[in-house]
Amino acid sequence: MKVKYRMGFLATVALLSGCASIVDGKNQVLSVETRNKSVPVVGSNCKLTNDKGTWYVTAPGTTTVQRSYQDLNVQCEKMGMAPSVAAIKSSTKGMAFGNIIFGGVIGAGVDIASGAAYDYPSPITVEMNDLIESDRLSRPTAAHGSETKPSEGAEARKANVMLADAGCQTTQLPTRFKEGEGANFYEAFCADGRLMHSVCTSSGCRLRTAKD
C-alpha cells in the first residue's frame, strides 16, 4: 500500500510540474511582408511591439516575438512611402483548453502568464501607401483662413511619423500652415477623414492641443 501511495504522490508531482505547461513555447516566429496595391515592397523597416517587448525586422523577413494576449502593433517605414501601422490581434490556441484538463489550473495559468497560450497570425502583411510630397500639391486654403505653405521635408516627415503613432494614416506629408516662436504647425488629413494638427520644435513633434 505504501508503494502505491508513493507512486501516486510522484505521479501527482509530475503532473503539476512537468505538465504545468503543455502549450509549447512562449516565443513565436513571425513572417512580415509589406505591400503597396498588392505589389510587394522590399526593404521596409518594421517595428513590432506588445506588452512583452519590441522587435525589429526588415520586410520581407522573419523575427521571433514573445506571445501575448495583447495586440501586436506593427509600424513599417520606407523612404518615399507613408509610414503604416497595423494592430495584429492574438488568438487563443486550442491546446490551451486541453491544458486545463491535463495540466490543471496551474498549467493554464502558466501558459496565460507567459503568453504561451496565444498565437499571432503569420505571415503579417502591412499595406504601405504612396507618399505624395506636399509641395507638389495644390491644396485649398487651410481651415484657419491663411494660405497653405509648402512643408519642410525633414520636419514634415517627423510630423508624419508622430501622427502615424497617434493613429492617423496619411497618403501625403503634413502641410505647414503656421510658424512662429520657434515652432512650426502642420496639418494632415487622415485616411478616415479626420483633420489632425501637430506642432514641431527643435526638440521634436507632438500633437497640437487647445493651448497651442
N, C-alpha and C positions, 0 to 999 in steps of 0.2 A: 504493500500500500504506500509506504514512504517513497518508493521508487516512482510510482505512478504520480504522486503529488509533486515530486521534484521535477519530473518530466513535464508535467502540466505547467508548473511555475516557469520553467525555462522557455516553454513554448509561448507563454504569455509575454515574457520579456522580449522575446524575438519579434513578436507581433507588434509590440509598442515601439521598439527601437528600429529594427531592420526594416519594418514595413511602415514606418512613420510617414514615408512619402513614396508612394508608388508612381506618382506622376513624375517622370524622369526629367530633371534638369530645370533650373530657373532661368537659363540663358536660351536664346533663340537666334538662329542665323536668318537674317532677312536680306532679300534682294531689293534694291531700289533702282528705279528707272525714271527718267524724265522724258516727257513727250510734248510736242507742240503740234496741235492739229493732227494727231495720230502719227506724226513723224518723230522717230527717236531723237532726243537731244543728248549729245555726248559731251561730257566734261562739266556737268553741273556739280557744284559743291553743296552737299546736303548735310544738315544737322538734325539729328534725331534726339528727342528729349522726352522723358517721362519722369515720374517721381523717383525712379531708381538711379537716374544718371543721364549723361549726354554722350552721344557717339557721332562720329563723322564718317562720311563716305563720299567718294566721287562717283556719280552715276554715269553709266550703269555700273553697279558694283554691289558687293555684299558687305555686311558688317554684323557683328554679334551684339545683341542688346539683351538687357535683363527684362524678363517678362513682368508685367504688372497689370492690375485691374484698370489702371488709369489709361487714358488715351495716349498714343504715341504721336507727338507733334513733330512734323517733318517740314523743315524750311529749306528750300533749294534756291540757289542763286547762280547765275551765269552772266558774264559780261554781254551786254546787248539785249538782255531779256529782263522782264519784270520779275522780281522775287516772288516766289509762290510758296504758300503754306497749306499743308493738309493735316487733318486730325484723323489718325487711324485708330479705330476702336478695337479693343481686345475682346475675345470671346472665351468662354469657359470650356476647357477640354472635357470631353465625355468621360475620360478616365478619372477626372476629379471626383465625380459622383461615385465611381467604383471604389475610390479610396476611402469613402465614408464607411463602406462595408468591410473592406479588407484592412485598412489602416486605422479605422475608427475616427472619432472626432479629432484626436491628436494628429493623425495623418493628414486629415483635411485641413486642419489649422496650419500645419507646417507648409502645405502647398499654397494656401492662400497668402500667408505672410511672406513667403519667399517669392511669390509670383509664379511659381511652377504650375499653378492650376489654370493659367491663362495662355492664350495664343494670339499673335497678331497675324493678319493675312499676309501672304507673300506670293508673288512679288508685290511691292508697293509702287504704284505709278503716280507721279506728280505731274500735273499739267502745267506747262510753262507758257507764259503769254509774251507776245512780241512787245518790245519796249519802243514806244514812239517818242522821239525827242521832242520836248515841249516847245523848243524854239523853232520847230518846223511846223507847228500847228497855228492855225488862225482861229483863236477862240474868242467868244464874245466877251464883253466887259464883265469883270468879276462882280460877285454879288454885292460888294460894298460900294460899287459905282466907279472905282478907279480903273484905269487902263491896265490890262494884263501885261506883265513884263516877262521876258524870257528868263528861265531859271538858269542858275549857275550849275553846270553839270555835276560836279563832285558833291556839292552840298545838297542838291536836289535828290541825288541817289541816296544819300544818308537819310533824308526825309522820307524817301520811298520805302526804305528798309524799316524805318520806325513805324510807318503806317501799316506795313505788312504785318509787323509784330502785333499791332493793335487790331488786326482782323480786317483791314481794308485792302482788298486786292485791286490793283490798278493795271491799266494797259498803257499808261503813259506816265512820264515823270511828273511830279507835282510842279505847279507853276508858282513862281514868286509873285505875290501881289502887293507886298508892303515891306519896307525896310526902315530901320532907324534904331538908334541907341544900341548899336552892336548886335541887333537881331534881324533876321530875315524871316518873313512869314510866307508859308506855302499853303496851297490848297490843292486838293485832288478829289476827283470823283471816283468813288469805289464801284466795283462791279455790281454791287447790289443797289446802286443809286444814291448812296449817301455822299454828302459833301463833307470832307474832313479837312482840318487845318493843323499845321504843325509850325512850331517855332524853332529856328536853328540859330545857335550861337557858336562861339569858338569852342565851347565845351561839348557840343553835340546837339541833337534834335529831340524834341519832345512834343506831345500833343498840346495844342493850344487850349487854354482854359478861359473861363469868363473873365478872369483877372487880366488877361493879356490885351 
